[in-house]
Amino acid sequence: MSKVLVLNASFEPLNITSWRRAIVLIIKGKAEQVEHNGRVIYAGLPLPTVIRLKHYVRVPYKDIPLTRRNLLQRDNHSCQYCGYAGEGLTLDHVVPRSRGGEDSWENMVSACVRCNVKKGNRTPKEANMPLRNSPRKPHSSLYFEVSRQIRGGGHQEWKKYVIGI
């Protein structure tokens, strides 16, 4: 049914849970409701969309692999030069590999074939092709699920809790 964003006590996104689990956490006093959608479950208890844990939970760092799928998802399956969002996207190195550019989150973007060929062996500045979004590494794998929910038209209230979406 409805998904709920769970924030750490420090307001960092931790995960996404079901509305039932969120209600249990609120009733047990382990979490507080931060945002709701106006629908009511019980008298005086609106359906939460964002909750915050009352005590900080330490989460071990988990690195997100640099894969074609993750890069395309980060870039919303669209060309970062012209905005094309169809089939046949490629990956482009902002600083070309022949000039010392590395395979990294900060140096790779999705691009349509036309823009990739047009840019060639140049930087975006040299090719006069500015990037629509600066490439950066996602903070966590949760980033992908949250961005998918927001781009799908739901849970717009989650935006303010997730950096870079």
N, C-alpha and C positions, 0 to 999 in steps of 0.2 A: 504494500500500500504506500505509505509515506516514509521517506528516509529522513534521518535526523543527523546533522553534523555534530560530532562530539568534539568539544574543545578541552584542552588541558586547562588547569587553573590559571595558566599564564596566557590564555586565549589563543594558543597555537592549535591548529587542527590536528586531531589525533586519528579519528576514523569516522566512518559513517555506520550508523546502526539503524535498527528498525524503531518505529515509534513506540512499540510495546516495550522494548528494552529501555528506551529513554524514559518512559513513564515509571518503570520499576526503579531506575536510578534516582529519579526525582522523589518518588514516594519514600524510598529508603534514606533519603537525605544525603546521598552521595554526589548529587549533581543539582544544578539549578537551571531553570529555564531562562534562556537568553532571548530567543525569538520564537514566535508562534505564527500560525497562519490564520487564526481567527476561528477555526473549527474547534468545537468543544468535545472532549471525550467524556468527562464527568463534570458535574456542576462546579464551576469555578476553576476548572483545569483545561485550558486550551491545548490543542494538539501542538506539541513543540516541533520546531524545525531546526533549532540550534540549542544545545545544552552545554553547560560548562561544568567540569568536575570541580568539586570543592577542594580536593587535595591534588597537588602536583604529582604526575606520574612520569617517571623517567623512562624514556623510550630509547633503546639503542639505535644508533645511526645505521641506516640501510642504504647503500649506494644504489642508484637507479642506473641500470645498464644503458649504454649509448647504442641504441639499435635504430634501424630504419623506422620501424613501427612507432617507437617512442618519440623519435624526432618528428614524424608526420603528425602524431597526436599532439605534441607540444605546439606545433605550428597550425593546428586546426585544419589539417589536410588542405592547406592553401599555399600558393606561391607567395613567398615573403617579399617579392619584388613588385608583382602586378596584382596579386590577389586572386588569381585564377584558382578555382577549387574543383577542377574536374579530374579525370583519369590521367595517368601517365606522369605523375610528379616525380622529380628526381631530387637528389640531395646535392647541395652546392656548398663548397667551402668558401666562406667569406674572404679569407686570405687564402689564395690558391696553395695547394700542396707544393707546387713547384717553387713557391716563394717562402716556404717554411711553415705554411699553415698546417695545423694539426687536426686530427680527428678528435674534436671535443664539442661539448654542448655549446660553448661560446663561439665556435668557429664554423658550425654547420647549420644550414637552414634548408627548408624544403623550397623547391623552385620548379616552375614548369620548364619543359624542354626548351621552349623558345627563349625564355629569360636566361637560362643556364648557358645556352649557346651564345646569346647576345653579350653576356657578361664576359664569357671566355676566361682568359688567364689574367684577369684584372681584378682589382678590388672594387667594391660597389661605388666608391668615390671616383675612381678613375673611369669607370664605365658610366658614370652619372646615373646610377640606379640605386637610390636610397632604399634601405630596408624598412619595411612597415613596422616591424617589431625587432627590438634588439634581442639576439639569441642569448639565452641564459639557461643554466641548469635548473630543472625543477627541484623544489625543496624536498619532496617526498613522492612516493608512488600514489599517495592519497590525492595529490595534485591532479592526476589524470582523471580520476573518478569525479572529483569535485568540478573540474572544468567541463567534463562531459554533461553533468547535471545542469550546470549554469547555461552552457551553450544550447542545451536542449530546451531551454525556455523555462525550466523549473528552478526553484530555490535561488532566486536572484539575491535574496538576503544573505547568502553564503559569501558573496563577493568580498564584503568588507573584512572577512576573517581569513581570506586566503590571498597572499601576496602574489602578484604577477598574473592574475586572471582578468 
